[in-house]
């Protein structure tokens, strides 16, 4: 497997929680950074959270700090995004990405080489 595969999206009420999962190639994701991005219609894709190859370093967009938590599984080829206190502004298609060259939790879209198909998150008011 090279292309990451996301799961866990759905419909949730404002204030609720969702947990996204992403499975990627062990050969790539266990050695390089992985992250989450999101995109809404009419807007560019934006960085949400990133995690280093070891799982010891993370980086978050200001809009999700204190609400979202990114983590890496023991095997290092799986990452999660725990989303708490969701609001309608969080509604988007969420994409998992894996870098082929960068080991740190980079927020730059260009540093990621492998992208999933996305999973829809809809937060109702």
C-alpha positions, 0 to 999 in steps of 0.5 A: 500500500502506498496511498493512505486510506482514511476512515472515521468521517461522518455527521456530528452535532456541534460540540461533539467528537469524531476520531479519524484514522489513516492507514498508510504504507509501512515502508514510507509512513514509518520513516517520514512525517504524516499529517492531516489537511482539510478542504471546503468548497471554494477554498484551498486545502489547509493544514490541520495537524502534522506528526513526526516519523517517531510520533514525538513531535507534533504541529497544529493549526491555530484553529484546532489547537486545544481541540484536536489531537494527532497521534501515531500508532505503535507500528508507525504506519497508522495515525489518528486525529481525535477531534473534540468540541467540533463546530460547523466551521470544522466541516470539510473533507479531511485528507491524510497525507504522508511525506516521502522525504520529510521527517518533521511535522511539516505544515507545508502541503508541498512536503507531502507526497502521498494523499488519501481520497479524503473522508467527509466530516460534517458538523451540524449547528 
